Each structure stands twice: as structure tokens, then as C-alpha cells.
Amino acid sequence: MDLEKFFLLIDRVKPGRKLLEQGAQNCTDEEILAILLGSGGPGYSALDAACAVLERYGTLSDLMDRPLDEIANIRGIKTVRAIRLAAAYELCQRLLKEVDRNA
């Protein structure tokens, strides 16, 4: 494996590194979700779990409309990670309300 392919593989497995080096705006939805999830499990990464979530629901907005127990049943998510996603969604909702009030 050449060095360039090696670093591309590392970037795929380490979305936090990509965020630090390239900024959050250059991360995919899957990479941002992986950062929120934090880690994977035996045989899969947080990025694998994030990809599975978006493959199942299609979009972030469709994901956020789902019940926590449904999200928690996806491989690599479980209850604690589903709660993290719900908390991130709630922060976004509160931010949008704050922006609307200040507009």
C-alpha cells in the first residue's frame, strides 16, 4: 500500500482528524455523525455505524424524526449513542429558535 492510500484510509477511519485539519464544513454527514458517536465496536468503526444509520434513514432530518429505541437497535448505536444524537438534535433546535428570536 502506498503512503497516499494509507493516509486516505486513516482519514476515513478518523473523521475527527479530518475536522481538525480541514474544518467541519468539509466533513460529510457520516463523518460528523461518527464524531458524535465517538467509537465503534468489535469489527466496525464509528464511521461504519454512522454510515449504517444514514443508509437506513437517508437524511439527517429523517433520522432525527425516529424514536430513540429504533435508532438504538442499529448495529453500533445502542442507547447511549442514540441519546447523544438526540441531544445534538435538541441543541440544533434550540440554536435555531435562538437565531429566530434574535433576527
Biopython code that builds the backbone (N, CA, C, O; Angstrom):
import numpy as np
from Bio.PDB.StructureBuilder import StructureBuilder

atoms = [
    (1, "MET", "N", (0.859, -1.179, 0.000)),
    (1, "MET", "CA", (0.000, 0.000, 0.000)),
    (1, "MET", "C", (0.901, 1.238, 0.000)),
    (1, "MET", "O", (1.816, 1.349, 0.817)),
    (2, "ASP", "N", (0.634, 2.163, -0.924)),
    (2, "ASP", "CA", (1.463, 3.361, -0.947)),
    (2, "ASP", "C", (1.018, 4.332, 0.148)),
    (2, "ASP", "O", (-0.065, 4.194, 0.716)),
    (3, "LEU", "N", (1.856, 5.295, 0.425)),
    (3, "LEU", "CA", (1.640, 6.227, 1.529)),
    (3, "LEU", "C", (0.365, 7.047, 1.359)),
    (3, "LEU", "O", (-0.343, 7.288, 2.336)),
    (4, "GLU", "N", (0.066, 7.473, 0.155)),
    (4, "GLU", "CA", (-1.131, 8.272, -0.086)),
    (4, "GLU", "C", (-2.400, 7.480, 0.247)),
    (4, "GLU", "O", (-3.312, 8.012, 0.879)),
    (5, "LYS", "N", (-2.463, 6.220, -0.171)),
    (5, "LYS", "CA", (-3.621, 5.376, 0.134)),
    (5, "LYS", "C", (-3.728, 5.136, 1.635)),
    (5, "LYS", "O", (-4.829, 5.084, 2.184)),
    (6, "PHE", "N", (-2.590, 4.991, 2.292)),
    (6, "PHE", "CA", (-2.572, 4.792, 3.734)),
    (6, "PHE", "C", (-3.214, 5.973, 4.454)),
    (6, "PHE", "O", (-4.050, 5.783, 5.338)),
    (7, "PHE", "N", (-2.826, 7.193, 4.080)),
    (7, "PHE", "CA", (-3.375, 8.373, 4.737)),
    (7, "PHE", "C", (-4.850, 8.584, 4.395)),
    (7, "PHE", "O", (-5.602, 9.094, 5.225)),
    (8, "LEU", "N", (-5.274, 8.205, 3.199)),
    (8, "LEU", "CA", (-6.691, 8.266, 2.867)),
    (8, "LEU", "C", (-7.488, 7.309, 3.744)),
    (8, "LEU", "O", (-8.590, 7.639, 4.182)),
    (9, "LEU", "N", (-6.939, 6.131, 4.000)),
    (9, "LEU", "CA", (-7.589, 5.160, 4.871)),
    (9, "LEU", "C", (-7.669, 5.684, 6.295)),
    (9, "LEU", "O", (-8.706, 5.548, 6.944)),
    (10, "ILE", "N", (-6.598, 6.276, 6.788)),
    (10, "ILE", "CA", (-6.612, 6.851, 8.140)),
    (10, "ILE", "C", (-7.668, 7.937, 8.245)),
    (10, "ILE", "O", (-8.401, 7.993, 9.232)),
    (11, "ASP", "N", (-7.757, 8.806, 7.233)),
    (11, "ASP", "CA", (-8.757, 9.866, 7.252)),
    (11, "ASP", "C", (-10.168, 9.293, 7.278)),
    (11, "ASP", "O", (-11.052, 9.862, 7.919)),
    (12, "ARG", "N", (-10.390, 8.179, 6.594)),
    (12, "ARG", "CA", (-11.716, 7.563, 6.602)),
    (12, "ARG", "C", (-12.056, 7.023, 7.981)),
    (12, "ARG", "O", (-13.204, 7.099, 8.418)),
    (13, "VAL", "N", (-11.076, 6.486, 8.653)),
    (13, "VAL", "CA", (-11.316, 5.896, 9.966)),
    (13, "VAL", "C", (-11.324, 6.964, 11.062)),
    (13, "VAL", "O", (-11.922, 6.748, 12.116)),
    (14, "LYS", "N", (-10.678, 8.102, 10.840)),
    (14, "LYS", "CA", (-10.542, 9.140, 11.845)),
    (14, "LYS", "C", (-11.176, 10.453, 11.381)),
    (14, "LYS", "O", (-10.466, 11.377, 10.984)),
    (15, "PRO", "N", (-12.499, 10.537, 11.429)),
    (15, "PRO", "CA", (-13.137, 11.771, 10.969)),
    (15, "PRO", "C", (-12.804, 12.982, 11.836)),
    (15, "PRO", "O", (-12.849, 14.114, 11.355)),
    (16, "GLY", "N", (-12.472, 12.761, 13.098)),
    (16, "GLY", "CA", (-12.074, 13.880, 13.953)),
    (16, "GLY", "C", (-10.816, 14.552, 13.447)),
    (16, "GLY", "O", (-10.668, 15.771, 13.535)),
    (17, "ARG", "N", (-9.914, 13.750, 12.920)),
    (17, "ARG", "CA", (-8.681, 14.302, 12.349)),
    (17, "ARG", "C", (-9.000, 15.180, 11.147)),
    (17, "ARG", "O", (-8.423, 16.255, 10.978)),
    (18, "LYS", "N", (-9.923, 14.711, 10.316)),
    (18, "LYS", "CA", (-10.321, 15.493, 9.150)),
    (18, "LYS", "C", (-10.936, 16.819, 9.583)),
    (18, "LYS", "O", (-10.652, 17.860, 8.990)),
    (19, "LEU", "N", (-11.775, 16.786, 10.614)),
    (19, "LEU", "CA", (-12.390, 18.017, 11.102)),
    (19, "LEU", "C", (-11.323, 19.000, 11.572)),
    (19, "LEU", "O", (-11.400, 20.190, 11.265)),
    (20, "LEU", "N", (-10.338, 18.517, 12.307)),
    (20, "LEU", "CA", (-9.265, 19.389, 12.786)),
    (20, "LEU", "C", (-8.453, 19.996, 11.651)),
    (20, "LEU", "O", (-8.117, 21.180, 11.675)),
    (21, "GLU", "N", (-8.146, 19.179, 10.668)),
    (21, "GLU", "CA", (-7.259, 19.622, 9.594)),
    (21, "GLU", "C", (-7.975, 20.402, 8.499)),
    (21, "GLU", "O", (-7.390, 21.300, 7.894)),
    (22, "GLN", "N", (-9.254, 20.060, 8.237)),
    (22, "GLN", "CA", (-9.937, 20.656, 7.094)),
    (22, "GLN", "C", (-11.167, 21.472, 7.465)),
    (22, "GLN", "O", (-11.731, 22.166, 6.619)),
    (23, "GLY", "N", (-11.583, 21.393, 8.719)),
    (23, "GLY", "CA", (-12.768, 22.129, 9.160)),
    (23, "GLY", "C", (-14.031, 21.295, 9.052)),
    (23, "GLY", "O", (-14.140, 20.413, 8.201)),
    (24, "ALA", "N", (-14.980, 21.586, 9.925)),
    (24, "ALA", "CA", (-16.235, 20.826, 9.976)),
    (24, "ALA", "C", (-17.023, 20.929, 8.680)),
    (24, "ALA", "O", (-17.703, 19.980, 8.290)),
    (25, "GLN", "N", (-16.939, 22.071, 8.011)),
    (25, "GLN", "CA", (-17.691, 22.256, 6.777)),
    (25, "GLN", "C", (-17.243, 21.307, 5.670)),
    (25, "GLN", "O", (-17.981, 21.092, 4.708)),
    (26, "ASN", "N", (-16.055, 20.741, 5.791)),
    (26, "ASN", "CA", (-15.545, 19.799, 4.790)),
    (26, "ASN", "C", (-15.786, 18.345, 5.153)),
    (26, "ASN", "O", (-15.367, 17.449, 4.421)),
    (27, "CYS", "N", (-16.449, 18.100, 6.264)),
    (27, "CYS", "CA", (-16.781, 16.731, 6.679)),
    (27, "CYS", "C", (-18.149, 16.344, 6.123)),
    (27, "CYS", "O", (-19.042, 17.182, 5.996)),
    (28, "THR", "N", (-18.297, 15.078, 5.797)),
    (28, "THR", "CA", (-19.589, 14.563, 5.341)),
    (28, "THR", "C", (-20.522, 14.401, 6.539)),
    (28, "THR", "O", (-20.090, 14.453, 7.691)),
    (29, "ASP", "N", (-21.801, 14.206, 6.250)),
    (29, "ASP", "CA", (-22.764, 13.934, 7.322)),
    (29, "ASP", "C", (-22.351, 12.698, 8.108)),
    (29, "ASP", "O", (-22.462, 12.665, 9.334)),
    (30, "GLU", "N", (-21.870, 11.675, 7.390)),
    (30, "GLU", "CA", (-21.434, 10.446, 8.061)),
    (30, "GLU", "C", (-20.277, 10.719, 9.017)),
    (30, "GLU", "O", (-20.240, 10.181, 10.124)),
    (31, "GLU", "N", (-19.345, 11.545, 8.592)),
    (31, "GLU", "CA", (-18.184, 11.851, 9.446)),
    (31, "GLU", "C", (-18.598, 12.634, 10.684)),
    (31, "GLU", "O", (-18.098, 12.366, 11.776)),
    (32, "ILE", "N", (-19.499, 13.593, 10.533)),
    (32, "ILE", "CA", (-19.977, 14.352, 11.694)),
    (32, "ILE", "C", (-20.717, 13.429, 12.656)),
    (32, "ILE", "O", (-20.516, 13.510, 13.868)),
    (33, "LEU", "N", (-21.574, 12.549, 12.125)),
    (33, "LEU", "CA", (-22.263, 11.581, 12.986)),
    (33, "LEU", "C", (-21.267, 10.674, 13.699)),
    (33, "LEU", "O", (-21.433, 10.380, 14.882)),
    (34, "ALA", "N", (-20.241, 10.234, 12.992)),
    (34, "ALA", "CA", (-19.224, 9.365, 13.604)),
    (34, "ALA", "C", (-18.536, 10.064, 14.760)),
    (34, "ALA", "O", (-18.263, 9.443, 15.787)),
    (35, "ILE", "N", (-18.254, 11.346, 14.607)),
    (35, "ILE", "CA", (-17.628, 12.110, 15.689)),
    (35, "ILE", "C", (-18.556, 12.147, 16.904)),
    (35, "ILE", "O", (-18.105, 11.992, 18.039)),
    (36, "LEU", "N", (-19.841, 12.350, 16.665)),
    (36, "LEU", "CA", (-20.804, 12.359, 17.776)),
    (36, "LEU", "C", (-20.918, 10.983, 18.435)),
    (36, "LEU", "O", (-21.056, 10.883, 19.654)),
    (37, "LEU", "N", (-20.861, 9.931, 17.628)),
    (37, "LEU", "CA", (-20.956, 8.576, 18.184)),
    (37, "LEU", "C", (-19.736, 8.226, 19.023)),
    (37, "LEU", "O", (-19.850, 7.514, 20.021)),
    (38, "GLY", "N", (-18.573, 8.721, 18.624)),
    (38, "GLY", "CA", (-17.368, 8.559, 19.423)),
    (38, "GLY", "C", (-16.537, 7.332, 19.098)),
    (38, "GLY", "O", (-15.333, 7.453, 18.867)),
    (39, "SER", "N", (-17.135, 6.177, 19.074)),
    (39, "SER", "CA", (-16.369, 4.965, 18.809)),
    (39, "SER", "C", (-17.293, 3.909, 18.219)),
    (39, "SER", "O", (-18.517, 4.033, 18.258)),
    (40, "GLY", "N", (-16.685, 2.883, 17.682)),
    (40, "GLY", "CA", (-17.447, 1.772, 17.130)),
    (40, "GLY", "C", (-17.470, 0.625, 18.118)),
    (40, "GLY", "O", (-17.749, 0.810, 19.303)),
    (41, "GLY", "N", (-17.182, -0.531, 17.628)),
    (41, "GLY", "CA", (-17.160, -1.718, 18.465)),
    (41, "GLY", "C", (-16.291, -2.752, 17.796)),
    (41, "GLY", "O", (-15.586, -2.442, 16.835)),
    (42, "PRO", "N", (-16.328, -3.975, 18.284)),
    (42, "PRO", "CA", (-15.510, -5.032, 17.680)),
    (42, "PRO", "C", (-15.848, -5.232, 16.201)),
    (42, "PRO", "O", (-16.963, -5.624, 15.858)),
    (43, "GLY", "N", (-14.890, -4.963, 15.346)),
    (43, "GLY", "CA", (-15.069, -5.210, 13.928)),
    (43, "GLY", "C", (-15.699, -4.096, 13.121)),
    (43, "GLY", "O", (-15.905, -4.264, 11.919)),
    (44, "TYR", "N", (-16.016, -2.953, 13.738)),
    (44, "TYR", "CA", (-16.584, -1.838, 12.982)),
    (44, "TYR", "C", (-16.236, -0.533, 13.690)),
    (44, "TYR", "O", (-16.034, -0.496, 14.904)),
    (45, "SER", "N", (-16.173, 0.515, 12.911)),
    (45, "SER", "CA", (-15.800, 1.825, 13.442)),
    (45, "SER", "C", (-17.047, 2.676, 13.676)),
    (45, "SER", "O", (-18.152, 2.302, 13.283)),
    (46, "ALA", "N", (-16.854, 3.811, 14.314)),
    (46, "ALA", "CA", (-17.947, 4.767, 14.471)),
    (46, "ALA", "C", (-18.430, 5.231, 13.103)),
    (46, "ALA", "O", (-19.619, 5.483, 12.910)),
    (47, "LEU", "N", (-17.506, 5.342, 12.156)),
    (47, "LEU", "CA", (-17.886, 5.737, 10.800)),
    (47, "LEU", "C", (-18.750, 4.662, 10.141)),
    (47, "LEU", "O", (-19.691, 4.985, 9.416)),
    (48, "ASP", "N", (-18.443, 3.403, 10.383)),
    (48, "ASP", "CA", (-19.292, 2.319, 9.869)),
    (48, "ASP", "C", (-20.711, 2.433, 10.435)),
    (48, "ASP", "O", (-21.692, 2.282, 9.707)),
    (49, "ALA", "N", (-20.806, 2.698, 11.736)),
    (49, "ALA", "CA", (-22.111, 2.833, 12.385)),
    (49, "ALA", "C", (-22.861, 4.041, 11.824)),
    (49, "ALA", "O", (-24.061, 3.961, 11.562)),
    (50, "ALA", "N", (-22.157, 5.156, 11.639)),
    (50, "ALA", "CA", (-22.786, 6.362, 11.089)),
    (50, "ALA", "C", (-23.302, 6.098, 9.672)),
    (50, "ALA", "O", (-24.397, 6.531, 9.315)),
    (51, "CYS", "N", (-22.514, 5.393, 8.875)),
    (51, "CYS", "CA", (-22.938, 5.053, 7.511)),
    (51, "CYS", "C", (-24.186, 4.167, 7.540)),
    (51, "CYS", "O", (-25.089, 4.337, 6.722)),
    (52, "ALA", "N", (-24.234, 3.230, 8.476)),
    (52, "ALA", "CA", (-25.399, 2.349, 8.602)),
    (52, "ALA", "C", (-26.648, 3.151, 8.964)),
    (52, "ALA", "O", (-27.737, 2.879, 8.458)),
    (53, "VAL", "N", (-26.482, 4.133, 9.837)),
    (53, "VAL", "CA", (-27.609, 4.979, 10.242)),
    (53, "VAL", "C", (-28.153, 5.744, 9.041)),
    (53, "VAL", "O", (-29.358, 5.739, 8.789)),
    (54, "LEU", "N", (-27.270, 6.397, 8.306)),
    (54, "LEU", "CA", (-27.740, 7.201, 7.176)),
    (54, "LEU", "C", (-28.207, 6.337, 6.012)),
    (54, "LEU", "O", (-29.060, 6.754, 5.228)),
    (55, "GLU", "N", (-27.657, 5.149, 5.901)),
    (55, "GLU", "CA", (-28.150, 4.231, 4.869)),
    (55, "GLU", "C", (-29.588, 3.825, 5.182)),
    (55, "GLU", "O", (-30.416, 3.688, 4.282)),
    (56, "ARG", "N", (-29.869, 3.637, 6.457)),
    (56, "ARG", "CA", (-31.218, 3.226, 6.860)),
    (56, "ARG", "C", (-32.225, 4.363, 6.726)),
    (56, "ARG", "O", (-33.343, 4.144, 6.261)),
    (57, "TYR", "N", (-31.839, 5.586, 7.133)),
    (57, "TYR", "CA", (-32.796, 6.691, 7.172)),
    (57, "TYR", "C", (-32.666, 7.674, 6.017)),
    (57, "TYR", "O", (-33.589, 8.449, 5.768)),
    (58, "GLY", "N", (-31.563, 7.660, 5.321)),
    (58, "GLY", "CA", (-31.420, 8.500, 4.149)),
    (58, "GLY", "C", (-30.885, 9.893, 4.419)),
    (58, "GLY", "O", (-29.882, 10.295, 3.829)),
    (59, "THR", "N", (-31.535, 10.630, 5.298)),
    (59, "THR", "CA", (-31.117, 12.008, 5.571)),
    (59, "THR", "C", (-31.051, 12.249, 7.078)),
    (59, "THR", "O", (-31.592, 11.479, 7.872)),
    (60, "LEU", "N", (-30.382, 13.323, 7.446)),
    (60, "LEU", "CA", (-30.304, 13.682, 8.862)),
    (60, "LEU", "C", (-31.687, 14.017, 9.414)),
    (60, "LEU", "O", (-32.015, 13.625, 10.533)),
    (61, "SER", "N", (-32.497, 14.736, 8.644)),
    (61, "SER", "CA", (-33.824, 15.093, 9.148)),
    (61, "SER", "C", (-34.701, 13.856, 9.338)),
    (61, "SER", "O", (-35.481, 13.795, 10.288)),
    (62, "ASP", "N", (-34.583, 12.875, 8.451)),
    (62, "ASP", "CA", (-35.346, 11.631, 8.635)),
    (62, "ASP", "C", (-34.859, 10.857, 9.853)),
    (62, "ASP", "O", (-35.652, 10.228, 10.554)),
    (63, "LEU", "N", (-33.559, 10.905, 10.102)),
    (63, "LEU", "CA", (-33.000, 10.259, 11.288)),
    (63, "LEU", "C", (-33.561, 10.878, 12.559)),
    (63, "LEU", "O", (-33.950, 10.163, 13.483)),
    (64, "MET", "N", (-33.603, 12.189, 12.608)),
    (64, "MET", "CA", (-33.989, 12.875, 13.834)),
    (64, "MET", "C", (-35.465, 12.742, 14.171)),
    (64, "MET", "O", (-35.874, 13.049, 15.290)),
    (65, "ASP", "N", (-36.266, 12.288, 13.217)),
    (65, "ASP", "CA", (-37.689, 12.083, 13.478)),
    (65, "ASP", "C", (-37.996, 10.689, 14.027)),
    (65, "ASP", "O", (-39.156, 10.373, 14.292)),
    (66, "ARG", "N", (-36.980, 9.863, 14.196)),
    (66, "ARG", "CA", (-37.186, 8.479, 14.616)),
    (66, "ARG", "C", (-37.120, 8.341, 16.139)),
    (66, "ARG", "O", (-36.427, 9.113, 16.802)),
    (67, "PRO", "N", (-37.839, 7.361, 16.693)),
    (67, "PRO", "CA", (-37.780, 7.110, 18.137)),
    (67, "PRO", "C", (-36.384, 6.606, 18.549)),
    (67, "PRO", "O", (-35.712, 5.903, 17.794)),
    (68, "LEU", "N", (-35.976, 6.981, 19.753)),
    (68, "LEU", "CA", (-34.652, 6.590, 20.249)),
    (68, "LEU", "C", (-34.447, 5.083, 20.253)),
    (68, "LEU", "O", (-33.379, 4.603, 19.875)),
    (69, "ASP", "N", (-35.463, 4.328, 20.678)),
    (69, "ASP", "CA", (-35.277, 2.873, 20.749)),
    (69, "ASP", "C", (-35.080, 2.262, 19.368)),
    (69, "ASP", "O", (-34.402, 1.243, 19.237)),
    (70, "GLU", "N", (-35.656, 2.864, 18.350)),
    (70, "GLU", "CA", (-35.455, 2.378, 16.980)),
    (70, "GLU", "C", (-34.021, 2.635, 16.526)),
    (70, "GLU", "O", (-33.382, 1.759, 15.943)),
    (71, "ILE", "N", (-33.524, 3.833, 16.794)),
    (71, "ILE", "CA", (-32.145, 4.178, 16.430)),
    (71, "ILE", "C", (-31.164, 3.303, 17.207)),
    (71, "ILE", "O", (-30.152, 2.861, 16.665)),
    (72, "ALA", "N", (-31.466, 3.061, 18.463)),
    (72, "ALA", "CA", (-30.577, 2.275, 19.325)),
    (72, "ALA", "C", (-30.428, 0.831, 18.855)),
    (72, "ALA", "O", (-29.478, 0.157, 19.249)),
    (73, "ASN", "N", (-31.337, 0.347, 18.029)),
    (73, "ASN", "CA", (-31.269, -1.029, 17.536)),
    (73, "ASN", "C", (-30.342, -1.205, 16.346)),
    (73, "ASN", "O", (-30.111, -2.331, 15.904)),
    (74, "ILE", "N", (-29.806, -0.111, 15.821)),
    (74, "ILE", "CA", (-28.869, -0.202, 14.703)),
    (74, "ILE", "C", (-27.516, -0.639, 15.248)),
    (74, "ILE", "O", (-27.082, -0.168, 16.299)),
    (75, "ARG", "N", (-26.855, -1.538, 14.532)),
    (75, "ARG", "CA", (-25.550, -2.036, 14.980)),
    (75, "ARG", "C", (-24.596, -0.874, 15.237)),
    (75, "ARG", "O", (-24.391, -0.020, 14.375)),
    (76, "GLY", "N", (-24.013, -0.857, 16.441)),
    (76, "GLY", "CA", (-23.039, 0.158, 16.792)),
    (76, "GLY", "C", (-23.622, 1.390, 17.453)),
    (76, "GLY", "O", (-22.875, 2.298, 17.817)),
    (77, "ILE", "N", (-24.926, 1.448, 17.618)),
    (77, "ILE", "CA", (-25.526, 2.651, 18.189)),
    (77, "ILE", "C", (-25.848, 2.438, 19.670)),
    (77, "ILE", "O", (-25.208, 3.046, 20.528)),
    (78, "LYS", "N", (-26.796, 1.613, 19.973)),
    (78, "LYS", "CA", (-27.263, 1.355, 21.330)),
    (78, "LYS", "C", (-27.813, 2.624, 21.974)),
    (78, "LYS", "O", (-27.837, 3.680, 21.343)),
    (79, "THR", "N", (-28.249, 2.526, 23.212)),
    (79, "THR", "CA", (-28.981, 3.610, 23.862)),
    (79, "THR", "C", (-28.140, 4.865, 24.086)),
    (79, "THR", "O", (-28.592, 5.966, 23.774)),
    (80, "VAL", "N", (-26.942, 4.723, 24.613)),
    (80, "VAL", "CA", (-26.126, 5.902, 24.935)),
    (80, "VAL", "C", (-25.835, 6.722, 23.688)),
    (80, "VAL", "O", (-25.906, 7.950, 23.732)),
    (81, "ARG", "N", (-25.516, 6.081, 22.596)),
    (81, "ARG", "CA", (-25.216, 6.816, 21.362)),
    (81, "ARG", "C", (-26.477, 7.420, 20.749)),
    (81, "ARG", "O", (-26.424, 8.503, 20.167)),
    (82, "ALA", "N", (-27.595, 6.736, 20.874)),
    (82, "ALA", "CA", (-28.867, 7.309, 20.405)),
    (82, "ALA", "C", (-29.193, 8.562, 21.208)),
    (82, "ALA", "O", (-29.700, 9.540, 20.658)),
    (83, "ILE", "N", (-28.906, 8.537, 22.503)),
    (83, "ILE", "CA", (-29.125, 9.710, 23.352)),
    (83, "ILE", "C", (-28.220, 10.860, 22.915)),
    (83, "ILE", "O", (-28.659, 12.010, 22.890)),
    (84, "ARG", "N", (-26.969, 10.570, 22.572)),
    (84, "ARG", "CA", (-26.065, 11.617, 22.074)),
    (84, "ARG", "C", (-26.617, 12.275, 20.823)),
    (84, "ARG", "O", (-26.575, 13.497, 20.687)),
    (85, "LEU", "N", (-27.138, 11.463, 19.907)),
    (85, "LEU", "CA", (-27.708, 12.009, 18.682)),
    (85, "LEU", "C", (-28.935, 12.864, 18.982)),
    (85, "LEU", "O", (-29.121, 13.922, 18.381)),
    (86, "ALA", "N", (-29.773, 12.406, 19.913)),
    (86, "ALA", "CA", (-30.957, 13.184, 20.290)),
    (86, "ALA", "C", (-30.549, 14.509, 20.939)),
    (86, "ALA", "O", (-31.179, 15.538, 20.696)),
    (87, "ALA", "N", (-29.512, 14.486, 21.750)),
    (87, "ALA", "CA", (-29.037, 15.716, 22.397)),
    (87, "ALA", "C", (-28.471, 16.691, 21.368)),
    (87, "ALA", "O", (-28.697, 17.897, 21.467)),
    (88, "ALA", "N", (-27.743, 16.180, 20.389)),
    (88, "ALA", "CA", (-27.211, 17.040, 19.326)),
    (88, "ALA", "C", (-28.354, 17.676, 18.541)),
    (88, "ALA", "O", (-28.300, 18.859, 18.206)),
    (89, "TYR", "N", (-29.375, 16.897, 18.254)),
    (89, "TYR", "CA", (-30.540, 17.414, 17.539)),
    (89, "TYR", "C", (-31.218, 18.512, 18.355)),
    (89, "TYR", "O", (-31.589, 19.556, 17.819)),
    (90, "GLU", "N", (-31.373, 18.271, 19.634)),
    (90, "GLU", "CA", (-32.017, 19.263, 20.504)),
    (90, "GLU", "C", (-31.204, 20.558, 20.553)),
    (90, "GLU", "O", (-31.775, 21.648, 20.541)),
    (91, "LEU", "N", (-29.878, 20.445, 20.607)),
    (91, "LEU", "CA", (-29.032, 21.644, 20.559)),
    (91, "LEU", "C", (-29.277, 22.430, 19.272)),
    (91, "LEU", "O", (-29.371, 23.658, 19.298)),
    (92, "CYS", "N", (-29.379, 21.728, 18.162)),
    (92, "CYS", "CA", (-29.650, 22.389, 16.874)),
    (92, "CYS", "C", (-30.997, 23.094, 16.909)),
    (92, "CYS", "O", (-31.113, 24.232, 16.456)),
    (93, "GLN", "N", (-32.012, 22.429, 17.441)),
    (93, "GLN", "CA", (-33.341, 23.032, 17.536)),
    (93, "GLN", "C", (-33.315, 24.298, 18.388)),
    (93, "GLN", "O", (-33.918, 25.307, 18.023)),
    (94, "ARG", "N", (-32.619, 24.245, 19.517)),
    (94, "ARG", "CA", (-32.524, 25.412, 20.397)),
    (94, "ARG", "C", (-31.762, 26.548, 19.738)),
    (94, "ARG", "O", (-32.130, 27.714, 19.887)),
    (95, "LEU", "N", (-30.720, 26.222, 19.022)),
    (95, "LEU", "CA", (-29.955, 27.235, 18.305)),
    (95, "LEU", "C", (-30.816, 27.924, 17.261)),
    (95, "LEU", "O", (-30.784, 29.148, 17.135)),
    (96, "LEU", "N", (-31.581, 27.147, 16.516)),
    (96, "LEU", "CA", (-32.461, 27.735, 15.504)),
    (96, "LEU", "C", (-33.498, 28.662, 16.131)),
    (96, "LEU", "O", (-33.788, 29.721, 15.576)),
    (97, "LYS", "N", (-34.061, 28.282, 17.277)),
    (97, "LYS", "CA", (-35.018, 29.140, 17.972)),
    (97, "LYS", "C", (-34.357, 30.433, 18.432)),
    (97, "LYS", "O", (-34.942, 31.511, 18.334)),
    (98, "GLU", "N", (-33.137, 30.314, 18.934)),
    (98, "GLU", "CA", (-32.389, 31.488, 19.386)),
    (98, "GLU", "C", (-32.105, 32.435, 18.216)),
    (98, "GLU", "O", (-32.246, 33.650, 18.350)),
    (99, "VAL", "N", (-31.715, 31.887, 17.095)),
    (99, "VAL", "CA", (-31.434, 32.700, 15.906)),
    (99, "VAL", "C", (-32.714, 33.400, 15.453)),
    (99, "VAL", "O", (-32.686, 34.580, 15.106)),
    (100, "ASP", "N", (-33.833, 32.680, 15.455)),
    (100, "ASP", "CA", (-35.126, 33.286, 15.067)),
    (100, "ASP", "C", (-35.509, 34.427, 15.998)),
    (100, "ASP", "O", (-35.999, 35.461, 15.544)),
    (101, "ARG", "N", (-35.288, 34.248, 17.309)),
    (101, "ARG", "CA", (-35.625, 35.305, 18.279)),
    (101, "ARG", "C", (-34.778, 36.550, 18.047)),
    (101, "ARG", "O", (-35.254, 37.673, 18.211)),
    (102, "ASN", "N", (-33.526, 36.346, 17.666)),
    (102, "ASN", "CA", (-32.603, 37.465, 17.503)),
    (102, "ASN", "C", (-32.649, 38.090, 16.110)),
    (102, "ASN", "O", (-31.968, 39.082, 15.851)),
    (103, "ALA", "N", (-33.434, 37.523, 15.231)),
    (103, "ALA", "CA", (-33.488, 38.037, 13.839)),
    (103, "ALA", "C", (-34.355, 39.265, 13.735)),
    (103, "ALA", "O", (-34.509, 39.821, 12.648)),
]
sb = StructureBuilder()
sb.init_structure("model")
sb.init_model(0)
sb.init_chain("A")
sb.init_seg("    ")
for serial, (resi, resn, name, xyz) in enumerate(atoms, 1):
    if name == "N":
        sb.init_residue(resn, " ", resi, " ")
    sb.init_atom(name, np.array(xyz, "f"), 0.0, 1.0, " ", f" {name:<3s}", serial, name[0])
structure = sb.get_structure()
